[in-house]
Amino acid sequence: MPENAKRAVISVGTLPEVVSLREAVLKSVGYTVFSTARPEEALSRVRSGDCGVLLLCYSVRDLWRRQLVREFREKCPHGRIVAITNSKMDEVPKEVDELVFGIEGAEALIDAIQGKAA
């Protein structure tokens, strides 16, 4: 995967202020970020092969989350999926590569996007 593709993030969430904050954090360290509250827009991006990282907020409905994960894995086999949760979990769900607990802050988000183990 080309380096610029690795640095492309599709961020999906339904809380506009939170999505904006995540976008600002990631752009500040050099990522290209496409943020949306509309899962169908994210699907369109995935289908076009924009495949670095899919950042999925806990606020996205389960049905959409499953569809986004399935299509991202199919269209972007070398991409990574990072999920953000609002509650602590003992293990990372099998369908994602990284899990971030929302209140862990900017460094935890950046580390998860970059694939650095905590």
N, C-alpha and C positions, 0 to 999 in steps of 0.2 A: 504494500500500500504506500503510495507517495506520502512524503512527510506532510504536505499541506492537507491531505485528507485526514491524517492522524490528528491534526490540530483543529478539525471541524467538529463542533459539538451541536447536536440537536437537543435542546432543552424543552421538556414538556411539563407543564404544571398549570393548575387552575387558579393559583394565587398570584395575581399580577405583581405585587410588590416583592414577593419572594423570588419569582422568576427573574425580575429585573435585577435584583441584588446578585443572584447567581451569575447572570450574564455579565454584570460589571466586574465581578471577581475574576471570572475566567478570561475576559478580554484584557484585564490588567496584566495577565501573565502570558498574553500572546495567542490565545485561542480565538478562532472565528466561531461565533455563536449565533445560531438561529433559535430564537425563543418563541414559543407559541403556547397559547392556552387551548388551542384547537388540535386535538389529536389527529384529525384528518389532514391538517397541514403538515404535521410531523410525518405522517405516512407518505405523503407526497414527496417529501424530502428523502425519506428512506428509499422509496422506489426509484428516485433519480440517482441513487448511488452515493449520496452524501453520507459517508459512513465512518467517520472517525469514532465518535462516542455518542451514545444515546443516553441522555440524562433524564431519568424518569422520577417525577415527584410522587410521593404517596397520595397526593390529592387527585391524581388521575384515576378515573374509575377502572375497576378490575377488568372489565371487558376490553376497554381500549388498551390497557397495559399489556394484556395477553396478546392482542393483535399486533401491537407495536413490537413487542419482543419477538414474536414469531417471524414477522416480515423483516425485521432488522437482521436476525440470524440468517435468514435465507438470502437477502440481498447484500449483506455486509458481513460475510463470514469472518473477516479479520478485524472487525470493529469490536468495541467494548460497550457493555451496558452497565451503567452505574445507576443504582436506585437510591433514592433518598427516603428515609423513613422518619416518622415523628415519634417513634417509640423504639426502645432498645430491643434488639433481637439477638438471640444466642448464636445464630449461624446465618450465613449469607444464603438467601434462596437460590436454588439450583439454576434458575433461569437468568440470573444476573452475574456479572463478574465481580462487582464491588457493591458494598452497601455502606451508606453514610448515614449516621444519626444526625438529623438536621441541626441540632444545637452544637455540634462539635466545632463548627466554625469554618472559616475560609480555607485554612490550611488543610483540614481533613477533606474538604471538597476537591481542592487542587490535587492532593495526593491520590485520591480515588480516581480522578480523571486521568492522571498520569500513570496510574497503575502501580503506585508505590504501596507496598504492604505497610499497614499501620504498625 
